[in-house]
Amino acid sequence: MKLFEEIIHELRSWMEGMRTSPHGFVESAADHRPWPAGEKGNIVLQCDTAVELGNPRDESASFLVWTGDADLVRDGMITRIGPDAAGSDGARLPLGKAVILHVEGFTEENCYERHREIELARYDVNLKGYMMRAVSQYMREWSRISRQAIADGFSLDVLASALMDRHRRLDYVRGAEILIVTSSPDDVRSLQHVGERAVRLIGAMNKMARELSFDCGTCDFTDVCGEVSELRSMRDTLRGKEKALYERN
């Protein structure tokens, strides 16, 4: 499916424009050395927190896109714009995060379920000293890193690498690339603007699949459905399945 390819190109242009950021632009290969798992619950209390990412009082933007085109994903690459967690003790940093996946076998019929599995994968990253505190909506993510984890060598590369590994456990994920932005609220807001269209595409897909709602006249996502052939095909596929089910009953 080519649902997000235009957005990936836009995201790539955004990243290229940030190469001269005064806050730093670092590209590195994922480090897949294992980090110890946290205990059950893995709570990081405020008093033990070294770095807080994406606090509700700060900017936060997190989104995910996928493509079947391997050439659009730099597999195993992590791009960080802004300071790392190490060296930021006591700081609250804004957080921008974009995950780009190379996938295979996505169709109009399985896209919704596979997206749900991909989305849930980020909740299944259990790292000692790291706690995802809340995800209040599609584009917000709030987490904490403990002082002990920083002392033991935890970094945003550790987090990104663990997230890549978790996604690769899904048998249809063939590659992963991650962007993390901690540079400034303005930069995170700018990244959020790139991701908003991806969130609306996913919202339209979810509405069709969960509600089996095909009344375009009352739908909030008509603008994106009308522009994307994959969403129109998904709508027609789901509508056909609903009609067949109705006729059988």
Secondary structure, 3 states (H helix, E strand, C coil): CCCCHHHHHHHHHHHHHCCCCCCCEEEEECCCCCCCCCCCCCCCCHHHEEEEECCCCCCEEEEEEEECCHHHCCCCEEEEECCCCCCCCCEEECEEEEEEEEECCCCCCCHHHHHHHHHHHHHHCCCCCEEEEECCCCCCCEEEEEHHHHHCCCCHHHHHHHHHHHHHCCCCEEEEEEEEECCCHHHHHHHHHHHHHHHHHHHHHHHHHHHCCCCHHHCCCHHHHCCCHHHHHHHHHHHHHHHHHHHHC
